[in-house]
């Protein structure tokens, strides 16, 4: 039985209420809810992963003054997969391109790629979002710029003489971007309304931090010295290249 998903009467993003009584807003929200509701395996995986990664992301957002709803930006960028890589070369949970990652403080070289470091990439995303918010004065526009770029968004705002994301005509991907975040927020906060019943969430796994003060010549040897496999070392430290 295929049913149309429930569009909520109202929803907020970063503290701003979205007018879902307006027909175009409601239809766009409906489209994204249908997309994620019937993309069962990916959405279910994301719900499971959130239990592991939201506790890492949330306090970093809070410490940087970024609204908690921006954790859903990481969700739509990578489905919370820290190993995600796009055909265009964007990498990690926050999908930084090489140049943008370096611009916002991530180290990328032959030895390490901090785009795959969840904590550091989250902090870099916060730096970008604070800069975008300072430019636009709107968290919604800051979110849209993460996809389309600040320059593109500024050009379209000037061209269309609009300052509200919801009244801007943008390309397909950027135009859907915020609605995709809203849809995933709705589904992940009320999964039972969309027939997602999850009985096993991925746990936060215990780890040990090791301070390294010199170059590691061989990662496999280093792993063996600490009583773990190379596979385990890379699993918890995908930024080691």
C-alpha positions in Angstrom: 0.0 0.0 0.0 1.5 3.3 -1.1 0.1 6.4 0.7 0.9 10.0 0.5 3.1 11.2 3.4 1.7 13.6 6.0 2.7 17.2 5.4 2.9 18.9 8.8 0.7 21.9 9.5 3.8 23.9 10.4 7.6 23.5 10.7 10.5 25.7 11.7 14.0 26.0 10.4 16.6 27.7 12.7 13.7 29.2 14.7 11.9 30.7 11.7 8.5 29.3 10.9 7.9 28.2 7.3 4.4 29.0 5.9 3.2 25.6 4.8 -0.3 26.9 4.2 1.2 28.6 1.1 0.5 26.2 -1.7 3.9 26.3 -3.4 5.7 25.7 0.0 3.4 22.9 0.8 3.8 21.2 -2.6 7.6 21.5 -2.4 7.6 20.0 1.1 5.3 17.2 -0.1 7.7 16.3 -2.9 10.7 16.0 -0.6 8.7 14.0 2.0 7.7 11.6 -0.7 11.2 11.3 -1.9 12.7 10.4 1.5 9.7 8.3 2.7 10.0 6.0 -0.3 13.8 6.0 -0.4 13.5 3.4 2.4 17.0 2.0 2.8 18.9 5.3 2.7 16.5 7.0 5.0 16.5 4.1 7.5 20.3 4.1 7.5 20.4 7.8 8.2 18.1 7.4 11.1 20.3 4.7 12.5 23.5 6.7 12.0 22.1 9.8 13.6 22.3 8.1 17.0 26.1 7.8 16.5 26.9 11.1 14.8 24.4 13.7 16.1 26.0 13.6 19.6 29.3 14.6 18.0 27.8 17.3 15.7 25.3 18.9 18.0 27.7 20.3 20.7 30.0 21.7 18.0 27.1 23.5 16.4 26.0 24.9 19.8 29.5 26.0 20.8 29.8 27.9 17.5 26.4 29.6 17.8 24.9 27.6 14.8 21.3 26.6 15.1 20.8 22.9 15.8 18.8 22.4 12.7 22.0 22.6 10.6 22.8 19.0 11.6 20.3 18.1 8.9 22.6 19.8 6.4 25.1 17.1 7.1 22.3 14.6 6.6 21.4 15.7 3.1 25.0 16.2 2.1 26.2 12.7 3.0 23.5 10.7 4.7 25.9 11.0 7.7 28.5 8.8 6.0 31.9 10.1 7.0 33.5 8.3 4.0 31.1 9.9 1.4 32.8 11.2 -1.8 30.9 12.8 -4.7 31.8 12.4 -8.4 32.9 16.1 -8.3 35.4 15.4 -5.6 33.5 16.7 -2.5 34.5 14.6 0.5 33.4 13.7 4.0 30.3 14.2 6.0 30.0 17.9 5.1 31.1 17.4 1.5 33.9 19.9 1.2 35.6 20.4 -2.1 39.4 20.5 -1.8 39.9 24.2 -2.2 36.9 25.1 0.1 38.1 22.7 2.7 41.5 24.3 2.8 39.9 27.8 2.8 38.0 27.0 5.9 40.9 25.5 7.8 41.1 21.9 6.9 44.5 20.3 6.2 44.6 18.2 3.0 47.8 16.7 1.8 49.3 13.3 0.9 49.3 12.2 4.6 45.9 13.5 5.9 42.6 14.7 4.6 40.7 16.4 7.4 37.5 16.6 5.2 37.0 13.1 6.5 37.5 14.1 10.2 34.0 14.5 11.5 34.8 17.0 14.3 37.2 19.2 12.3 34.9 19.2 9.2 32.0 20.2 11.4 33.9 23.1 12.8 34.9 24.1 9.3 31.2 24.0 8.2 30.4 26.2 11.2 33.0 28.7 10.1 31.5 28.8 6.6 27.9 29.1 7.9 28.8 32.0 10.3 30.4 33.8 7.4 27.4 33.2 5.2 25.0 34.4 8.0 27.1 37.5 8.5 26.7 38.2 4.7 23.0 37.4 4.3 21.5 38.0 7.8 19.5 34.8 7.3 20.1 31.2 8.4 17.9 30.0 5.5 20.0 31.9 2.9 23.2 30.7 4.6 22.0 27.1 4.2 21.1 27.6 0.6 24.5 29.2 -0.1 26.2 26.0 1.3 24.9 24.3 -1.9 24.9 27.1 -4.5 27.7 29.4 -3.2 27.5 32.8 -1.8 28.3 34.6 -5.0 25.6 32.8 -7.0 23.0 33.5 -4.3 24.0 37.2 -4.1 23.7 37.5 -7.9 20.2 36.0 -7.9 19.1 38.1 -5.0 20.2 41.3 -6.8 18.7 40.1 -10.1 15.4 39.1 -8.7 15.3 41.9 -6.1 14.4 39.4 -3.3 15.9 38.9 0.1 13.8 35.9 1.2 15.0 32.4 0.2 11.4 31.1 -0.2 10.7 33.8 -2.8 13.8 33.2 -4.9 13.7 31.3 -8.2 16.9 29.1 -8.0 18.3 26.1 -9.9 16.8 22.7 -9.2 19.4 21.5 -6.7 19.7 24.7 -4.7 15.9 25.4 -4.9 15.2 22.0 -3.3 18.0 22.2 -0.7 16.3 23.8 2.3 13.1 21.8 1.7 15.2 18.6 1.7 16.5 19.6 5.1 13.0 20.3 6.4 11.7 17.0 5.1 14.5 15.0 6.8 14.0 17.0 10.0 10.3 16.1 10.0 10.9 12.4 9.2 13.8 12.0 11.7 11.9 13.7 14.5 8.7 11.8 13.8 9.8 8.6 12.1 6.6 6.7 13.0 4.5 9.1 11.1 6.2 7.9 7.9 6.3 4.2 8.8 9.9 4.1 9.9 10.1 1.8 13.0 13.7 1.4 14.0 14.5 -1.1 16.7 18.3 -0.9 16.6 20.2 2.4 16.4 23.9 2.4 15.7 25.7 3.0 19.1 28.4 5.5 19.9 31.4 3.2 20.0 34.0 3.6 22.8 37.4 4.8 21.6 40.8 5.7 23.0 42.7 8.9 22.0 46.4 8.5 21.4 48.6 11.6 21.2 51.1 11.4 18.3 54.2 13.5 18.6 56.2 12.2 15.5 55.6 11.0 12.0 54.1 7.6 11.6 56.1 5.7 9.0 53.8 2.7 8.6 50.1 2.8 9.7 49.9 -1.0 9.8 52.8 -1.2 12.2 51.3 1.7 14.3 48.0 -0.2 14.5 49.7 -3.4 15.6 51.7 -1.6 18.3 48.4 -0.4 19.8 46.7 -3.8 19.7 44.3 -3.1 16.8 44.2 -3.9 13.1 44.9 -1.5 10.2 41.3 -1.8 9.3 40.1 -0.6 12.7 42.6 2.3 12.7 41.3 3.5 9.3 37.7 2.9 10.3 37.9 5.4 13.2 40.4 7.7 11.5 39.4 7.9 7.9 41.3 11.2 7.6 44.6 9.3 7.7 45.4 8.8 4.1 
